[in-house]
Amino acid sequence: MIIVDDLRALNKTQRAAFVASFLGWALDAFDYFLLTFILKDIAAEFHVETEYLGWAITLTLVARPFGAFVFGRLADRFGRRPVLMLDVALYSVLAAASAFSPNLIVLFILRCLFGFAMGGEWGIGASLALETIPAKSRGIVSGILQEGYPVGFFLASLANLALPHIGWRGMLMLSVAPALLILFIRRHVPESPAWEAERAAGTHRRPFLKTMKGHWPLALYAVVMMTPFNFFSHGSQDLYATFLRVQHHFDAKTVTAITLVLNVGAVLGGLIFGTLSQKIGRRKAIVMAALLALPIIPLWAFSTTPVMLGLGAFLIQVCVQGAWGVVPAHLNELSPPEARGAFPGFVYQIGNLIAATNANIQGSIAKANNHNYAVALASTIAVVALVLSVVVWFGPDRTGVEFAKRTDA
């Protein structure tokens, strides 16, 4: 009831901003996760080991912080709405273009460019939505916004059913579909009122270094926090389909069924902990979700039947995406007001950059253990859950801070 009441309290303009931001992130994730289902197929066509294709994921993650900074600064200067439309167009076209790659070099280059465009969406979309809605609804909206990511994973899982019929190139061509979101944004979504206030005050034109004066310790902390956050997410998701296909030899339908189940858990986790964070604070909600993941790891990684693997996947994603569901609100509340277009996305993606080797690390661990992906997945998540809990517990919390007013670091 709390969730329904908070969403009903939004007016038409606020709902449109929320929907656009949610769909932007969901479709961004859809384009990203399509690749994770077809690594084995690409490797077979180009005659390389599946682990080598981890570089396609790594390069995507490496490019994301650069896109977050560039598109974020453009959003701080020219507004959230027009830059979001530009960004959606770019990531859709670049992801679809990778379907025509004649060799691995071209594929890697295009996935890197896609990562650059993908990096800009999260920060801009989250700022547009969270600057538009009332502060009292920020927790639940944050939880739902972040769950656009598992919804995108869910959609990619459904698309995976078409793999035997359209091949890996046909799968990647589906990436162009998100471009249709531009029409919705253009027609229904107004500019962020907080950005309009910054423009009226003339502060939107300040150089980034001047805007960040006095805020660098906060930025450093945010990067440190987002590094285990990104290992937590990518470590539990990016090679999971490969784990099911290579280690358990499941067919496409079984892999799809399990990934659909885990994404239901992810969405529920975001809703639960996002809402809870409005009551107990962002820090406590994140730490609670991260620590709850620890006892689930054996069920998630070392089960042998599809049913038990599905149950473990469901529960682990309740925790992983439960913690992540708090992130959009937490980072936007920590952000300096004049840099809210760039700061959340940039520190998030710098954390992603540091965690970009996750697929290669997990692939190497699996290879060293006779292609045992369970060991790689379990060890990664156990370590980062503990590290994340410690970093967040000793960090700042500005739950409910007013976006319309200036705040000091």
Number of C-alpha atoms within 10 A of each C-alpha: 6 10 16 9 10 17 17 11 14 16 11 12 17 21 19 20 26 26 19 25 28 25 19 31 28 25 27 29 22 26 30 25 24 25 24 23 25 22 22 20 15 20 16 12 10 11 9 13 13 17 21 14 23 22 18 22 26 22 22 26 30 23 24 29 27 21 25 31 24 16 29 31 26 20 26 26 21 15 22 27 21 16 22 27 20 16 23 24 19 18 29 24 18 22 28 22 20 23 18 14 14 10 11 17 11 14 19 20 16 23 29 24 22 29 29 28 30 32 33 33 27 30 31 32 28 32 28 30 28 27 23 24 22 18 17 13 20 27 33 26 30 30 30 27 33 30 28 25 29 27 24 24 28 26 21 27 26 17 17 24 17 15 17 10 10 13 14 22 19 15 24 23 20 18 25 20 15 21 20 12 17 19 11 14 20 12 9 14 21 17 17 22 14 20 28 14 13 19 17 10 10 10 17 24 15 14 13 15 10 9 16 19 11 13 16 12 12 17 20 12 15 26 22 19 21 27 23 26 29 25 25 28 19 24 24 22 23 21 25 22 23 23 23 22 17 15 15 15 12 16 10 18 14 16 24 22 17 23 26 23 19 26 26 19 25 33 26 23 28 34 26 25 30 35 28 20 25 21 13 12 19 30 23 18 25 29 21 16 26 27 18 16 21 17 11 19 21 14 18 24 23 16 16 11 9 16 12 16 21 22 18 24 28 25 25 29 30 29 30 28 33 32 35 31 38 33 27 28 31 27 24 26 23 23 26 25 24 23 23 28 32 26 29 31 31 29 26 27 30 26 25 29 24 19 24 26 20 25 25 18 17 25 25 17 20 20 14 12 13 9 17 19 26 22 16 25 26 21 15 20 24 18 14 20 23 16 17 24 22 13 17 22 16 9 12 14 17 16 22 18 16 14 19 13 8 11 13 9 14
